[in-house]
Amino acid sequence: MRYFLELSYAGTNYHGWQIQPNAVTVQETIEHALGLLLRNPIKITGAGRTDTGVHARQMFAHFDVEKAINSDDLTYKLNSFLPADISIYKIHRVTDEAHARFDAIARSYQYFIHRHKNPFLTETSWYLAKDLDVDLMNKAAKILTQYKDFKSFSKTHTDVKTYLCDVRRAEWQIVDNQLVFYIAADRFLRNMVRAIVGTLVDIGLHKISLDELVQIIESRDRSNAGFSVPAKGLFLTEIVYPPQIFTTYGND
């Protein structure tokens, strides 16, 4: 039987989502807790991979068990076992074919920048004490939605088969004295959002022009794009699935 975990985490203390040797990851931490509670080794498959220090307000992962479980009871026990920086919101019963990664139809991220020193934002926002041309950055963000190939913003030497992404939203807003970048797409490449933000910041600093942004995108060369901004300001905020993923078994 297959279940979806709906969770969130602060990524500060983790080397990303995916299990890796000699490093503490979110996936490993959850699998360990599930294994203890269910008295069997449990492997979970996440909706995606977040890098070291990146946060998730909403993440999904699936796992399989031999017998039906009490979702509410397991949610409570998992939260008791897990550290304070990982929270399980709900465990959903789904069909055996449902897949946390491949069935997702949209994902959204936010990137936070604060321009006045604030000790309470140290781990969740990038401090950048420079004037930015936000209007120009928004003009640049609109250009992104006109393209499909984002190889220029992808981490090199990855195993992806395509660099095509359908970016449906890309915009900057000022929210509570922070500058927030919103981006939504059907899929994202490794390091894509941080590379895009770094490039848009260069535009906001008038280091590159809108015409140069077009050249960067069309070059399909990561070395032409801007720097990768710090991970701590990045949040995975939403993952969208077809409604039938969660309606098959009601609220089990």
C-alpha positions as CSV (number, residue, x, y, z in Angstrom):
1,M,0.0,0.0,0.0
2,R,1.3,3.4,-0.9
3,Y,1.1,6.6,1.2
4,F,2.1,10.2,0.5
5,L,3.8,12.2,3.3
6,E,3.1,15.9,3.2
7,L,5.7,17.8,5.1
8,S,7.9,20.9,5.6
9,Y,11.4,21.5,6.8
10,A,14.0,24.1,7.6
11,G,17.0,23.1,5.6
12,T,19.7,24.9,7.6
13,N,21.0,21.7,9.4
14,Y,20.8,19.4,6.4
15,H,22.9,18.6,3.4
16,G,19.8,18.7,1.2
17,W,16.9,16.3,0.8
18,Q,18.6,13.3,-0.9
19,I,20.5,10.6,1.0
20,Q,24.3,10.9,0.6
21,P,27.3,9.3,2.3
22,N,28.7,10.9,5.5
23,A,26.1,13.7,5.6
24,V,22.8,14.3,7.4
25,T,19.9,14.7,5.0
26,V,16.1,15.2,5.4
27,Q,15.3,11.9,3.5
28,E,17.6,9.9,5.8
29,T,16.2,11.5,8.9
30,I,12.6,10.6,8.0
31,E,13.4,7.1,6.8
32,H,15.1,6.4,10.1
33,A,12.1,7.6,12.1
34,L,9.6,5.6,9.9
35,G,11.7,2.5,10.2
36,L,11.7,2.6,14.0
37,L,8.0,3.2,14.1
38,L,6.9,0.6,11.5
39,R,9.6,-1.9,12.6
40,N,10.8,-2.3,9.0
41,P,13.2,-0.6,6.8
42,I,11.3,2.1,4.8
43,K,12.5,3.9,1.7
44,I,10.8,7.2,0.7
45,T,10.8,8.9,-2.7
46,G,10.6,12.7,-2.7
47,A,8.9,15.0,-5.1
48,G,12.3,16.5,-5.9
49,R,15.7,17.3,-4.4
50,T,16.5,20.4,-2.5
51,D,20.2,21.4,-2.1
52,T,22.1,21.9,1.2
53,G,20.5,24.7,3.2
54,V,17.3,25.1,1.0
55,H,14.0,25.0,2.9
56,A,10.6,23.5,2.0
57,R,7.3,24.9,3.1
58,Q,5.6,22.0,1.3
59,M,7.2,18.8,0.2
60,F,5.7,15.4,-0.6
61,A,7.3,11.9,-0.5
62,H,5.8,8.5,-1.0
63,F,6.5,5.2,0.8
64,D,5.1,1.6,0.7
65,V,3.9,-0.7,3.5
66,E,2.5,-4.2,3.5
67,K,-0.6,-3.4,5.6
68,A,-2.8,-0.3,6.0
69,I,-1.7,2.2,8.7
70,N,-3.6,4.7,10.9
71,S,-2.5,7.9,9.2
72,D,-3.3,10.2,12.0
73,D,-1.6,8.1,14.6
74,L,1.5,7.7,12.5
75,T,1.6,11.5,11.8
76,Y,1.5,12.1,15.5
77,K,4.2,9.6,16.3
78,L,6.5,10.7,13.5
79,N,6.3,14.3,14.7
80,S,7.3,13.1,18.2
81,F,10.3,11.2,16.8
82,L,11.5,13.8,14.3
83,P,13.6,16.9,15.2
84,A,11.9,20.3,15.5
85,D,13.0,21.4,12.0
86,I,11.0,18.7,10.2
87,S,7.2,18.6,10.4
88,I,4.8,16.1,9.0
89,Y,1.4,17.7,8.2
90,K,-0.5,14.7,6.9
91,I,-0.2,11.2,5.6
92,H,-2.4,10.5,2.5
93,R,-3.4,7.0,1.3
94,V,-3.0,7.0,-2.5
95,T,-3.1,4.4,-5.3
96,D,-0.2,2.0,-5.7
97,E,0.8,3.7,-8.9
98,A,0.9,7.3,-7.5
99,H,4.4,8.8,-7.6
100,A,5.5,11.8,-5.6
101,R,7.9,12.9,-8.2
102,F,6.5,11.9,-11.6
103,D,2.9,12.8,-10.9
104,A,3.6,16.4,-9.8
105,I,2.3,18.8,-12.4
106,A,3.6,22.1,-11.0
107,R,6.1,23.4,-8.4
108,S,6.6,26.8,-6.9
109,Y,9.6,28.5,-5.2
110,Q,10.2,31.7,-3.4
111,Y,13.5,33.5,-2.8
112,F,13.9,36.0,0.0
113,I,16.3,39.0,0.1
114,H,16.4,41.5,2.9
115,R,18.3,44.8,2.4
116,H,18.5,45.9,6.0
117,K,20.4,43.9,8.6
118,N,18.0,41.7,10.6
119,P,19.3,39.0,12.9
120,F,16.0,37.1,12.8
121,L,16.3,36.5,9.0
122,T,19.9,35.2,9.1
123,E,19.0,31.6,8.1
124,T,16.0,32.2,5.9
125,S,16.9,35.2,3.7
126,W,19.9,36.7,1.9
127,Y,21.2,40.0,3.2
128,L,22.1,42.2,0.3
129,A,22.7,45.8,1.3
130,K,22.6,47.3,-2.2
131,D,20.0,49.3,-4.1
132,L,18.2,47.1,-6.7
133,D,16.2,48.3,-9.7
134,V,13.1,46.1,-9.0
135,D,11.1,47.4,-11.9
136,L,13.9,46.3,-14.3
137,M,14.2,43.0,-12.5
138,N,10.5,42.4,-13.1
139,K,10.8,43.2,-16.8
140,A,13.6,40.6,-16.9
141,A,11.5,38.1,-15.1
142,K,8.7,38.4,-17.7
143,I,11.3,37.5,-20.4
144,L,11.8,34.2,-18.7
145,T,8.2,33.2,-19.3
146,Q,8.8,33.6,-23.0
147,Y,11.4,30.7,-23.1
148,K,11.3,27.0,-22.6
149,D,15.0,26.0,-22.6
150,F,16.8,26.9,-19.4
151,K,20.1,25.1,-19.8
152,S,21.9,28.4,-19.1
153,F,20.6,28.2,-15.5
154,S,21.2,24.5,-14.9
155,K,23.9,23.0,-12.9
156,T,26.4,21.4,-15.2
157,H,27.1,17.6,-15.5
158,T,23.6,16.5,-14.4
159,D,21.8,13.5,-15.7
160,V,18.7,15.3,-17.0
161,K,17.4,14.3,-20.4
162,T,15.8,17.7,-21.2
163,Y,16.3,21.3,-20.2
164,L,12.8,22.3,-21.2
165,C,10.7,23.9,-18.4
166,D,7.3,25.7,-18.7
167,V,7.8,28.7,-16.4
168,R,4.3,30.0,-15.7
169,R,5.1,32.7,-13.2
170,A,8.2,34.8,-12.5
171,E,7.9,38.1,-10.6
172,W,9.4,40.2,-7.7
173,Q,7.3,41.7,-4.9
174,I,8.2,43.7,-1.8
175,V,6.7,41.9,1.2
176,D,7.2,43.1,4.8
177,N,10.5,44.9,4.0
178,Q,11.8,41.9,2.1
179,L,12.2,41.5,-1.7
180,V,10.6,38.2,-2.7
181,F,11.0,36.4,-6.0
182,Y,8.1,34.1,-7.0
183,I,8.6,31.4,-9.7
184,A,6.3,28.5,-10.7
185,A,6.9,25.9,-13.4
186,D,6.0,22.4,-14.3
187,R,9.6,21.3,-13.4
188,F,12.9,22.8,-12.4
189,L,16.5,22.0,-13.1
190,R,19.3,21.6,-10.5
191,N,20.3,25.0,-9.2
192,M,17.9,26.7,-11.7
193,V,16.2,29.1,-9.3
194,R,19.3,30.3,-7.5
195,A,21.1,30.9,-10.9
196,I,18.1,32.8,-12.2
197,V,17.9,35.0,-9.1
198,G,21.6,35.7,-9.3
199,T,21.2,36.8,-12.9
200,L,18.2,39.0,-12.1
201,V,20.1,40.6,-9.3
202,D,22.9,41.4,-11.7
203,I,20.2,43.1,-13.8
204,G,18.9,45.0,-10.8
205,L,22.4,46.2,-10.1
206,H,22.7,47.3,-13.8
207,K,25.5,44.9,-14.4
208,I,23.8,43.3,-17.4
209,S,21.0,44.5,-19.6
210,L,17.7,42.9,-20.7
211,D,19.2,42.3,-24.2
212,E,22.1,40.5,-22.5
213,L,19.6,38.4,-20.6
214,V,18.1,37.2,-23.9
215,Q,21.6,36.4,-25.1
216,I,22.3,34.4,-21.9
217,I,19.2,32.3,-22.3
218,E,19.7,31.6,-25.9
219,S,23.4,30.7,-25.4
220,R,22.4,27.6,-23.4
221,D,25.7,28.1,-21.5
222,R,25.7,28.2,-17.7
223,S,29.0,30.1,-17.6
224,N,27.2,33.1,-19.2
225,A,24.5,33.4,-16.5
226,G,24.9,35.1,-13.2
227,F,26.1,33.7,-9.9
228,S,24.2,31.2,-7.8
229,V,22.7,33.1,-4.8
230,P,23.0,31.6,-1.2
231,A,20.7,28.6,-0.6
232,K,19.3,29.9,2.7
233,G,17.0,32.3,1.0
234,L,15.3,29.7,-1.1
235,F,12.0,27.9,-0.2
236,L,10.1,25.2,-2.1
237,T,6.6,26.5,-1.4
238,E,4.1,24.3,-3.3
239,I,3.8,21.1,-5.2
240,V,0.6,20.5,-7.2
241,Y,-0.8,17.1,-8.2
242,P,-3.9,16.1,-10.1
243,P,-6.9,16.1,-7.7
244,Q,-7.5,12.4,-8.1
245,I,-4.2,11.6,-6.4
246,F,-5.8,12.5,-3.0
247,T,-9.5,11.8,-3.7
248,T,-9.3,8.1,-4.3
249,Y,-9.2,7.2,-0.6
250,G,-10.9,10.3,0.8
251,N,-9.2,11.3,4.1
252,D,-7.7,7.9,5.0
